[in-house]
Amino acid sequence: MSDSEQAAGRLPAVSARTGPIQPAEQSASVLGAPISLSDTLKGIPATRAAEARRLQESLERRAADQLLRDELARYDFSGNRYQRFEEELARYGMSVLRGWMYTGYIFKLTASRKFALSPSEAELEELHRDSDAREELATMTVALALPRFRKHALVEGGWRYEGGASLPTYFMGACLYIFPNEFRRRRVQRKKWTRAHMREALTMHPDGGVTTGVETEALGNMRVRDDLERADARTRPIVALTIDGYTQEEIVELLDETSVRAVEGALYRWRAREKRHLQRGDRP
């Protein structure tokens, strides 16, 4: 190489006899051709194949969630794109919550997170049979969980690809955080409503609209208002709630009675007294 070439910083040409050890490869195939999932799972035991499939699906899901999160972040987690994402997330959350309440599984989940709600048999039965009750609780829970999820999981970066959870499962964690307070709030409101309704039942004339039930039918045409006035302070609300259609399990919870047997005993004694009162001819 000449002095002028050295001064210009030019490198000497590589000898034609000094070739690379490995053949040259295109950048697109430098890692080799990809292997499909079906080929990947061939020739391995079924249990290992199931685990490999699950792990790959988890990686693909979380990678897709990361791309989605980055896309939403470009618009500051607002606008039409985020609104559509939020609507889909809300539908998902509503569906899952309704299912959990229908089976009662939601209370196992909340208990595992140190939220002991201790639902009564009556509350479990209501959520199992009453779709409106499930809808009400799910709607309020999701409505409160969405802004919390946006702030803590997305804006502040609480959700991370490395954490292992998908965006939907992370959102359900937010719902489980909200649900206990909403369940307690509804429980308190129900008790307040019941007390008000019970006072109305105690003061309303039977002909004015008191709901008839099994106990009323057993006593024939007795005037329930007069019956309740003769009852003692403990028996009166038990009878009023029974007339209004509440189950004995619900009465135990609402009135803090010791057991269903105690409620049955109070009703039996009240019924016996009123029958004796009727037999004596003291009624008009």
C-alpha positions in Angstrom: 0.0 0.0 0.0 1.4 3.4 -0.9 2.2 6.2 1.5 -0.7 8.2 0.1 -3.2 5.4 0.7 -1.9 5.0 4.3 -2.3 8.8 4.9 -5.9 8.6 3.6 -6.7 5.9 6.2 -7.6 3.3 3.6 -7.6 -0.3 4.7 -5.7 -2.8 2.5 -7.9 -5.1 0.3 -8.6 -8.5 1.7 -6.8 -11.3 -0.1 -9.1 -13.4 -2.3 -7.7 -16.4 -0.6 -8.8 -15.3 2.9 -12.5 -16.0 2.9 -14.9 -16.3 5.8 -15.2 -19.6 7.7 -19.0 -19.6 7.5 -20.8 -18.9 4.2 -22.4 -15.4 3.9 -26.1 -15.3 4.9 -28.8 -12.9 4.3 -29.8 -10.8 7.4 -33.4 -12.1 7.2 -32.3 -15.7 7.7 -29.4 -15.2 10.1 -31.3 -17.0 12.8 -32.5 -19.8 10.6 -36.0 -20.4 9.3 -38.8 -20.2 11.9 -40.5 -23.4 13.1 -44.2 -23.5 13.3 -46.0 -24.3 16.5 -47.3 -27.6 15.1 -43.8 -28.7 14.2 -42.4 -27.5 17.5 -44.9 -29.7 19.4 -44.2 -32.9 17.4 -42.3 -35.6 19.0 -42.7 -34.5 22.7 -45.0 -36.0 25.4 -48.5 -34.6 25.6 -48.0 -33.0 29.0 -44.8 -31.2 27.7 -46.6 -30.2 24.6 -49.5 -28.7 26.6 -47.0 -26.7 28.7 -45.1 -25.5 25.6 -48.4 -24.4 24.0 -49.5 -22.5 27.1 -46.1 -20.8 27.4 -46.1 -19.7 23.8 -49.7 -18.4 24.0 -48.8 -16.5 27.1 -45.8 -14.9 25.4 -47.8 -14.0 22.3 -50.6 -12.5 24.4 -48.3 -10.4 26.6 -46.4 -9.2 23.5 -49.7 -8.2 21.9 -50.7 -6.4 25.1 -47.5 -4.5 25.2 -48.1 -3.3 21.6 -51.6 -2.3 22.5 -50.4 -0.4 25.6 -47.8 1.4 23.6 -50.4 2.4 20.9 -52.8 3.7 23.6 -50.0 5.6 25.2 -49.3 7.5 22.0 -52.7 9.1 22.4 -52.3 9.6 26.2 -54.8 6.9 27.0 -57.7 8.9 25.6 -59.7 9.5 22.4 -61.7 7.0 20.3 -59.2 4.3 20.3 -59.0 4.2 24.1 -62.8 4.5 24.4 -63.2 1.3 22.3 -60.6 -0.5 24.4 -62.3 0.6 27.6 -65.7 -0.6 26.3 -64.3 -4.0 25.4 -62.6 -4.2 28.8 -65.9 -3.2 30.5 -67.9 -5.9 28.7 -65.2 -8.5 29.6 -65.2 -7.4 33.3 -69.0 -7.4 33.5 -69.2 -10.9 32.0 -66.6 -12.3 34.4 -68.0 -10.7 37.5 -71.6 -11.9 36.8 -70.2 -15.4 36.4 -68.2 -15.3 39.6 -71.2 -14.0 41.5 -73.5 -16.6 40.1 -71.3 -19.4 41.4 -70.2 -17.6 44.6 -66.6 -17.9 43.5 -66.0 -14.2 43.8 -66.1 -14.5 47.6 -63.3 -17.1 47.6 -61.2 -14.7 45.5 -61.8 -11.8 47.7 -61.1 -13.9 50.8 -57.8 -14.9 49.3 -56.9 -11.2 49.1 -57.8 -10.6 52.8 -61.3 -9.1 52.0 -63.5 -11.3 54.2 -67.1 -10.5 53.2 -68.7 -13.6 54.9 -71.8 -13.6 52.7 -74.9 -15.1 54.2 -76.8 -18.0 52.6 -79.5 -15.5 51.7 -77.0 -13.2 50.0 -75.4 -16.1 48.1 -78.9 -17.3 47.0 -79.9 -13.8 45.8 -76.8 -13.5 43.6 -77.3 -16.9 42.2 -81.0 -16.4 41.3 -81.3 -12.7 40.7 -79.7 -11.4 37.5 -80.6 -7.8 38.3 -78.6 -8.0 41.6 -75.6 -9.4 39.7 -76.0 -6.7 37.0 -76.1 -3.9 39.6 -73.0 -5.0 41.5 -71.1 -5.7 38.3 -72.0 -2.4 36.8 -70.9 -0.3 39.8 -67.7 -2.4 40.3 -66.6 -2.0 36.7 -67.5 1.7 36.6 -65.2 2.4 39.5 -62.4 0.0 38.5 -61.9 1.5 35.0 -60.5 4.9 36.0 -58.4 3.2 38.7 -57.0 0.8 36.1 -56.3 3.6 33.7 -54.4 5.6 36.3 -52.4 2.9 38.1 -51.9 0.2 35.5 -51.5 2.3 32.3 -50.6 5.9 33.0 -48.4 5.2 36.0 -47.0 2.0 34.5 -48.2 -0.5 37.1 -48.8 -3.1 34.4 -45.6 -4.4 32.8 -45.0 -7.0 30.2 -42.5 -8.7 32.5 -45.1 -9.2 35.2 -46.7 -12.1 33.4 -50.3 -10.9 33.6 -52.4 -9.9 30.6 -54.2 -6.5 30.6 -57.6 -8.2 31.1 -56.4 -10.3 34.1 -54.8 -7.2 35.5 -58.1 -5.3 35.2 -59.9 -8.1 37.0 -57.5 -7.5 39.9 -58.7 -3.9 40.0 -62.3 -5.2 40.0 -61.6 -7.5 42.9 -60.2 -4.5 44.8 -63.4 -2.5 44.2 -66.0 -5.3 44.7 -65.8 -5.6 48.5 -66.7 -2.0 49.1 -69.6 -2.1 46.6 -70.9 -5.4 48.2 -70.8 -3.9 51.7 -72.4 -0.7 50.5 -75.3 -2.6 48.9 -75.6 -4.7 52.1 -76.0 -1.5 54.2 -78.5 0.0 51.8 -80.5 -3.1 51.8 -80.7 -3.2 55.6 -81.7 0.5 55.7 -84.4 -0.2 53.1 -85.6 -3.2 55.0 -86.0 -1.2 58.3 -87.9 1.5 56.5 -90.1 -1.0 54.8 -90.7 -2.8 58.1 -91.8 0.4 59.8 -94.3 0.9 57.0 -95.6 -2.6 57.4 -96.1 -2.1 61.1 -98.2 1.0 60.6 -100.1 0.3 57.4 -103.6 -1.0 57.7 -103.9 -4.5 56.1 -106.5 -3.3 53.7 -104.1 -0.6 52.6 -101.6 -2.8 50.9 -99.6 -5.0 53.3 -98.3 -8.0 51.3 -99.9 -11.2 52.3 -97.8 -14.3 52.8 -97.9 -17.8 54.3 -98.4 -16.6 57.9 -101.3 -14.4 56.9 -103.0 -17.2 55.0 -102.6 -19.5 58.0 -104.4 -17.1 60.2 -107.3 -16.6 57.8 -108.7 -13.0 57.8 -107.0 -11.7 60.9 -106.2 -8.1 61.0 -102.4 -8.2 60.8 -101.9 -4.7 62.2 -103.8 -5.5 65.4 -101.8 -8.7 65.7 -98.5 -6.9 65.4 -99.6 -4.3 68.0 -100.2 -7.2 70.5 -96.8 -8.8 69.7 -93.7 -8.1 71.8 -90.9 -5.9 70.6 -88.8 -8.9 69.4 -91.6 -10.8 67.7 -93.1 -7.8 65.9 -90.3 -7.3 63.3 -90.0 -11.1 62.8 -93.7 -11.3 61.9 -93.6 -8.2 59.7 -90.7 -9.4 57.7 -92.3 -12.9 57.3 -95.5 -11.3 56.0 -93.4 -9.3 53.6 -91.9 -12.4 52.1 -88.4 -12.6 53.6 -86.9 -16.0 54.3 -86.0 -17.1 57.8 -82.3 -17.0 56.9 -82.7 -13.4 55.8 -84.6 -12.5 59.0 -81.8 -14.0 61.1 -79.3 -11.8 59.4 -81.3 -8.6 59.3 -82.4 -8.8 62.9 -79.3 -10.4 64.3 -81.2 -13.4 65.6 -79.3 -16.4 66.9 -80.6 -19.0 64.4 -83.4 -20.0 62.1 -84.8 -22.2 64.9 -85.1 -19.1 67.1 -87.1 -17.3 64.3 -89.3 -20.4 63.9 -90.0 -20.5 67.6 -91.0 -16.8 67.7 -93.4 -17.3 64.8 -94.8 -20.5 66.3 -95.5 -18.8 69.7 -97.0 -15.7 68.0 -99.3 -17.9 65.8 -100.4 -19.9 68.8 -101.3 -16.8 70.8 -103.3 -15.3 67.9 -105.2 -18.5 67.4 -106.2 -18.6 71.0 -107.1 -14.9 70.8 -109.3 -15.7 67.8 -110.9 -18.7 69.6 -111.9 -16.6 72.6 -113.9 -14.4 70.2 -112.1 -11.2 71.1 -112.0 -10.1 67.4 -114.8 -8.1 65.9 
